[in-house]
Amino acid sequence: MSITVGTWNAEWATPNTKAGPRISEVIDQIQPDIFVLTEGCADLLPKSGYVIDSGTDWGYAPRDERNRKVLAWSKHRWSSVDLIGHYELPPGRFVAGNTQTDIGEIRVIGVCIPWQSAHTTTGNKNRKHWEDHEIYLAHLAPLITSEGAPLIVAGDFNQRIPQSRQPQRIYRALTESFKALSVATIQDTEPPLIDHITHSQHLKAESLSIIPDSDELGRLSDHRGAIVRFSFK
């Protein structure tokens, strides 16, 4: 048996935007068991299922009151829900919960790691380049463990894997924070993804598919998403 896990950044789409209904249709067609959506809204996710979201406090005024930095959707109810992670984690960018699947209970952490210029010239204007990103990784790392239930961490990492143009110290911080997990979204084609799905050693990634950033009608998002099929080892 296996499950389908997806992640995608919707570039703030809602059902009222041009791309929103098309993004929602793409997600429905995937028929996911678990989906982590970043920079989107719950109305884009399948109607049947359960959503946890990170709230509206990420230091910027939402374009739409429905917008969230990160949401996690599951076919089944969530338990052990955590919307904070760590009190020093930059807020509004983290969700976690346990959910039942066809292969057993899984712990899911959804992330939207701050991009390099977060709160530099916009927002709170109190950070240097990459500062919020590094703070996030430092306080996320203790939450990533191979102990307990099988773990999936997915979302917008705002770093390409393998390393591309980001500074070496930033990439090193990412790999150190995620050293307990395997990255299922490394692909051979260019450019590398920044939306990623990682997993503990309990799980085996059987396949990877890419969600395109455009369709026959044009642009869907400024990100490409990812779909991974998992089974237990």
Protein Blocks (a to p, Z undefined) as FASTA:
>chain_A
ZZddddddehhpafkbmklmmmmmmmmmnopabdcdehiafklpcfbdcdddebjaeopa
cfbfkbcfbdcddfbdcehiafklpaklcghiaccdddddfkbccdddddddddfkgokl
gcjopacehklmmmmmmmmmmmpcfehjddddedjehpacddfkbcfklmmmmmmmmmmp
ccfkbcfbdcddfbdcdddfkbccfbdcdddfbdfkbcfbfcdcdddddddZZ
